[in-house]
Amino acid sequence: MAEGRRRGADLYGEEFMESASHAVHEAWLVRNGRRASPEQRLPYRLLPEAEKEKDRLVVRLALELWS
């Protein structure tokens, strides 16, 4: 969030949402990769929409707390 704000990104825009969700997914994989299902181990861009939405929810909650 802080990095996006420093760059002047629209924190509620689609571009930021997808970029931040990608970062959330990558961080999650670092912590949980060995326990993740094969579907969850995919790169963010290849995840099913339902899995991507889980990452987007984390970003939305962070934005809510950030405000």
N, CA, C and O of each residue as an XYZ file, in Angstrom:
268
protein
N       0.824     -1.182      0.000
C       0.000      0.000      0.000
C       0.871      1.250      0.000
O       0.665      2.176     -0.785
N       1.834      1.252      0.888
C       2.695      2.429      0.994
C       3.456      2.677     -0.304
O       3.591      3.817     -0.748
N       3.950      1.603     -0.902
C       4.682      1.746     -2.167
C       3.765      2.276     -3.263
O       4.160      3.154     -4.031
N       2.567      1.761     -3.340
C       1.609      2.250     -4.328
C       1.291      3.713     -4.124
O       1.210      4.481     -5.082
N       1.112      4.091     -2.885
C       0.814      5.494     -2.578
C       1.997      6.386     -2.965
O       1.808      7.464     -3.528
N       3.227      5.927     -2.657
C       4.431      6.713     -3.015
C       4.539      6.908     -4.518
O       4.967      7.961     -4.989
N       4.142      5.870     -5.277
C       4.207      5.963     -6.745
C       3.048      6.739     -7.332
O       3.012      6.991     -8.537
N       2.103      7.119     -6.492
C       0.956      7.859     -6.985
C      -0.078      6.978     -7.662
O      -0.891      7.461     -8.450
N      -0.050      5.682     -7.358
C      -0.992      4.741     -7.979
C      -2.405      4.990     -7.465
O      -2.605      5.461     -6.345
N      -3.362      4.669     -8.298
C      -4.763      4.689     -7.889
C      -4.988      3.410     -7.095
O      -5.149      2.337     -7.676
N      -4.998      3.519     -5.778
C      -5.069      2.339     -4.913
C      -6.367      1.562     -5.066
O      -6.458      0.417     -4.622
N      -7.357      2.161     -5.680
C      -8.635      1.475     -5.875
C      -8.864      1.086     -7.336
O      -9.942      0.617     -7.702
N      -7.845      1.287     -8.160
C      -7.944      0.930     -9.574
C      -7.590     -0.527     -9.825
O      -6.967     -1.184     -8.991
N      -7.993     -1.011    -10.971
C      -7.778     -2.413    -11.339
C      -6.293     -2.756    -11.448
O      -5.875     -3.837    -11.033
N      -5.503     -1.854    -11.996
C      -4.076     -2.123    -12.170
C      -3.395     -2.345    -10.820
O      -2.640     -3.303    -10.653
N      -3.661     -1.465     -9.862
C      -3.066     -1.637     -8.543
C      -3.594     -2.909     -7.881
O      -2.829     -3.658     -7.274
N      -4.896     -3.152     -7.997
C      -5.496     -4.331     -7.370
C      -4.817     -5.606     -7.857
O      -4.489     -6.479     -7.054
N      -4.606     -5.718     -9.156
C      -3.991     -6.929     -9.697
C      -2.510     -7.027     -9.306
O      -2.022     -8.113     -8.994
N      -1.810     -5.913     -9.323
C      -0.409     -5.914     -8.931
C      -0.250     -6.297     -7.459
O       0.598     -7.120     -7.116
N      -1.062     -5.703     -6.599
C      -0.992     -6.001     -5.167
C      -1.439     -7.436     -4.894
O      -0.870     -8.107     -4.033
N      -2.445     -7.909     -5.613
C      -2.921     -9.284     -5.432
C      -1.850    -10.287     -5.849
O      -1.685    -11.335     -5.224
N      -1.135     -9.957     -6.899
C      -0.008    -10.793     -7.333
C       1.028    -10.873     -6.219
O       1.522    -11.956     -5.907
N       1.359     -9.739     -5.623
C       2.344     -9.709     -4.533
C       1.849    -10.511     -3.326
O       2.629    -11.219     -2.688
N       0.565    -10.402     -3.016
C      -0.018    -11.181     -1.917
C       0.136    -12.668     -2.202
O       0.529    -13.434     -1.322
N      -0.168    -13.074     -3.415
C      -0.068    -14.489     -3.787
C       1.379    -14.973     -3.678
O       1.631    -16.052     -3.143
N       2.321    -14.190     -4.178
C       3.729    -14.585     -4.111
C       4.188    -14.733     -2.666
O       4.894    -15.687     -2.340
N       3.798    -13.804     -1.797
C       4.169    -13.884     -0.380
C       3.528    -15.103      0.272
O       4.150    -15.777      1.094
N       2.289    -15.380     -0.099
C       1.596    -16.549      0.441
C       2.320    -17.828      0.037
O       2.478    -18.740      0.848
N       2.762    -17.893     -1.223
C       3.481    -19.073     -1.693
C       4.775    -19.298     -0.918
O       5.132    -20.439     -0.626
N       5.472    -18.229     -0.588
C       6.707    -18.353      0.188
C       6.398    -19.003      1.535
O       7.142    -19.867      1.999
N       5.302    -18.585      2.155
C       4.942    -19.105      3.473
C       4.290    -20.482      3.415
O       4.479    -21.280      4.332
N       3.538    -20.780      2.378
C       2.682    -21.964      2.356
C       2.892    -22.897      1.169
O       2.159    -23.874      1.021
N       3.851    -22.623      0.345
C       4.012    -23.349     -0.914
C       4.050    -24.854     -0.802
O       3.483    -25.556     -1.640
N       4.714    -25.361      0.227
C       4.820    -26.822      0.349
C       3.491    -27.466      0.715
O       3.254    -28.632      0.399
N       2.624    -26.711      1.380
C       1.325    -27.260      1.781
C       0.218    -26.931      0.782
O      -0.893    -27.450      0.891
N       0.515    -26.087     -0.173
C      -0.503    -25.632     -1.129
C      -0.856    -26.740     -2.122
O      -0.036    -27.595     -2.457
N      -2.093    -26.689     -2.572
C      -2.513    -27.633     -3.613
C      -1.829    -27.244     -4.927
O      -1.378    -26.108     -5.072
N      -1.750    -28.166     -5.876
C      -1.148    -27.825     -7.167
C      -1.812    -26.599     -7.815
O      -1.133    -25.770     -8.421
N      -3.128    -26.492     -7.687
C      -3.843    -25.342     -8.259
C      -3.384    -24.030     -7.618
O      -3.278    -23.011     -8.301
N      -3.115    -24.050     -6.324
C      -2.702    -22.835     -5.616
C      -1.255    -22.464     -5.889
O      -0.859    -21.324     -5.649
N      -0.465    -23.392     -6.381
C       0.948    -23.125     -6.666
C       1.162    -22.444     -8.019
O       2.281    -22.054     -8.351
N       0.117    -22.306     -8.773
C       0.245    -21.678    -10.092
C       0.639    -20.212     -9.952
O       0.346    -19.588     -8.933
N       1.301    -19.655    -10.970
C       1.535    -18.212    -10.977
C       0.191    -17.481    -10.930
O      -0.815    -17.992    -11.422
N       0.178    -16.303    -10.347
C      -1.063    -15.556    -10.166
C      -1.865    -15.460    -11.456
O      -3.078    -15.668    -11.441
N      -1.217    -15.153    -12.561
C      -1.934    -14.942    -13.824
C      -2.653    -16.198    -14.308
O      -3.583    -16.105    -15.109
N      -2.235    -17.369    -13.834
C      -2.846    -18.628    -14.255
C      -3.839    -19.191    -13.240
O      -4.469    -20.218    -13.490
N      -3.978    -18.530    -12.110
C      -4.909    -19.012    -11.093
C      -6.351    -18.931    -11.579
O      -6.698    -18.041    -12.356
N      -7.186    -19.854    -11.125
C      -8.619    -19.713    -11.401
C      -9.132    -18.436    -10.734
O      -8.562    -17.975     -9.744
N     -10.166    -17.890    -11.259
C     -10.711    -16.625    -10.757
C     -11.039    -16.690     -9.261
O     -10.841    -15.710     -8.543
N     -11.533    -17.824     -8.793
C     -11.872    -17.955     -7.368
C     -10.630    -17.818     -6.487
O     -10.705    -17.235     -5.405
N      -9.498    -18.343     -6.933
C      -8.253    -18.217     -6.165
C      -7.735    -16.776     -6.206
O      -7.262    -16.254     -5.196
N      -7.826    -16.140     -7.369
C      -7.408    -14.742     -7.471
C      -8.233    -13.863     -6.537
O      -7.714    -12.929     -5.926
N      -9.515    -14.171     -6.437
C     -10.403    -13.361     -5.598
C      -9.998    -13.429     -4.132
O     -10.172    -12.456     -3.400
N      -9.467    -14.550     -3.699
C      -8.972    -14.650     -2.317
C      -7.852    -13.640     -2.079
O      -7.816    -12.984     -1.038
N      -6.943    -13.516     -3.039
C      -5.848    -12.557     -2.913
C      -6.369    -11.121     -2.979
O      -5.884    -10.250     -2.256
N      -7.339    -10.879     -3.831
C      -7.927     -9.536     -3.935
C      -8.612     -9.144     -2.628
O      -8.571     -7.981     -2.226
N      -9.236    -10.105     -1.974
C      -9.893     -9.826     -0.705
C      -8.880     -9.347      0.334
O      -9.162     -8.419      1.092
N      -7.725     -9.964      0.372
C      -6.672     -9.533      1.294
C      -6.286     -8.080      0.997
O      -6.110     -7.285      1.921
N      -6.157     -7.737     -0.266
C      -5.805     -6.366     -0.647
C      -6.921     -5.402     -0.236
O      -6.645     -4.333      0.307
N      -8.157     -5.770     -0.487
C      -9.285     -4.902     -0.102
C      -9.304     -4.664      1.404
O      -9.523     -3.540      1.855
N      -9.075     -5.715      2.176
C      -9.049     -5.565      3.634
C      -7.887     -4.674      4.080
O      -8.042     -3.849      4.980
N      -6.735     -4.842      3.452
C      -5.602     -3.978      3.780
C      -5.891     -2.523      3.454
O      -5.539     -1.626      4.221
N      -6.533     -2.289      2.315
C      -6.895     -0.917      1.943
C      -7.883     -0.324      2.952
O      -7.802      0.854      3.299
N      -8.799     -1.145      3.408
C      -9.771     -0.682      4.394
C      -9.069     -0.295      5.694
O      -9.398      0.725      6.300
N      -8.112     -1.101      6.117
C      -7.383     -0.795      7.339
C      -6.460      0.406      7.149
O      -6.233      1.180      8.079
N      -5.934      0.551      5.940
C      -4.998      1.642      5.625
C      -5.700      2.997      5.651
O      -5.088      4.011      5.987
N      -6.986      3.013      5.295
C      -7.734      4.274      5.196
C      -8.003      4.870      6.551
O      -8.621      5.931      6.647
